Amino acid sequence: MRIAIIVGMAIMTYLIRVVPQVFFVGLSFPEGLDRYLRYLAYALIAGIISTSLFLSGSHFEAAVAPQRALALLAAVIVASWSGRSLLGMLVGTLISLAFPYFS
């Protein structure tokens, strides 16, 4: 069921970004709409990831929340500093995986 939800959200995100480009071929978007469409996928992915980081089923995982919040913050900082979202995700993943070894 989770896979179906993820695939459905991916399709909706893709459609939100593609439909304006298909129907308005050759037209330029206003700066605000262009910026909105450019960052929409990142915002949706961040919402999905942050929810899955802190919840297990319907329960909040308080024991690991500070470590995961730090990993999320590091990922956002690295991604915005470098301009590479993949690098930010890699750093955040490595930090979250390293915390059990420091506990």
C-alpha positions as CSV (number, residue, x, y, z in Angstrom):
1,M,0.0,0.0,0.0
2,R,2.9,2.4,0.8
3,I,4.4,1.8,-2.6
4,A,1.0,2.7,-4.3
5,I,0.8,5.9,-2.2
6,I,4.3,6.9,-3.1
7,V,3.8,6.2,-6.8
8,G,0.5,8.1,-6.8
9,M,2.2,11.1,-5.1
10,A,5.0,10.9,-7.7
11,I,2.5,10.9,-10.6
12,M,0.6,13.9,-9.1
13,T,3.8,15.8,-8.5
14,Y,4.9,15.1,-12.1
15,L,1.5,16.2,-13.5
16,I,1.5,19.4,-11.5
17,R,4.8,20.3,-13.1
18,V,4.2,19.1,-16.6
19,V,0.6,20.1,-17.3
20,P,1.3,23.9,-17.4
21,Q,4.3,23.3,-19.7
22,V,2.2,21.2,-22.1
23,F,-0.8,23.5,-22.2
24,F,1.3,26.7,-22.4
25,V,3.9,25.7,-24.9
26,G,5.9,28.7,-26.2
27,L,4.6,31.1,-23.5
28,S,6.8,32.3,-20.6
29,F,5.5,32.0,-17.1
30,P,5.5,34.9,-14.6
31,E,8.5,34.7,-12.3
32,G,6.4,33.8,-9.3
33,L,4.7,30.9,-11.1
34,D,8.0,29.7,-12.5
35,R,9.6,29.7,-9.1
36,Y,6.6,27.9,-7.7
37,L,6.7,25.1,-10.3
38,R,10.5,24.8,-9.9
39,Y,10.4,24.2,-6.2
40,L,7.1,22.3,-5.8
41,A,8.6,18.9,-6.2
42,Y,11.3,19.6,-3.6
43,A,8.6,20.8,-1.2
44,L,6.5,17.7,-1.6
45,I,9.4,15.4,-1.2
46,A,10.5,17.3,1.9
47,G,7.0,16.8,3.3
48,I,7.1,13.1,2.6
49,I,10.6,12.6,4.0
50,S,10.1,14.7,7.2
51,T,6.9,12.8,8.0
52,S,8.5,9.4,7.5
53,L,11.5,10.5,9.6
54,F,9.6,11.2,12.7
55,L,6.6,8.8,12.5
56,S,6.5,5.1,12.7
57,G,2.9,4.1,11.8
58,S,0.9,6.6,13.8
59,H,3.4,7.0,16.6
60,F,5.9,9.8,17.0
61,E,9.5,8.4,17.6
62,A,10.7,10.7,20.4
63,A,13.9,8.8,21.1
64,V,15.4,9.4,17.7
65,A,13.8,12.7,16.8
66,P,16.7,14.9,17.8
67,Q,19.2,12.9,15.8
68,R,16.9,12.8,12.7
69,A,16.2,16.5,13.0
70,L,19.9,17.2,13.0
71,A,20.4,15.0,9.9
72,L,17.5,16.7,8.2
73,L,18.9,20.1,9.0
74,A,22.4,19.1,7.8
75,A,20.8,17.8,4.5
76,V,19.0,21.1,3.9
77,I,22.1,23.2,4.7
78,V,24.3,21.1,2.4
79,A,21.8,21.1,-0.4
80,S,21.2,24.8,-0.3
81,W,24.9,25.6,0.1
82,S,26.0,23.4,-2.8
83,G,23.0,23.7,-5.0
84,R,22.9,19.9,-5.3
85,S,19.9,18.2,-3.7
86,L,21.3,14.7,-4.2
87,L,24.4,15.7,-2.2
88,G,22.2,17.0,0.6
89,M,20.2,13.8,0.7
90,L,23.4,11.8,0.8
91,V,24.8,13.8,3.7
92,G,21.6,13.5,5.6
93,T,21.4,9.8,5.1
94,L,25.0,9.3,6.2
95,I,24.5,11.3,9.3
96,S,21.3,9.5,10.3
97,L,23.0,6.1,9.7
98,A,26.0,7.2,11.7
99,F,24.1,8.1,14.9
100,P,23.5,4.5,16.2
101,Y,27.3,4.1,16.3
102,F,27.7,7.2,18.5
103,S,25.0,6.3,20.9
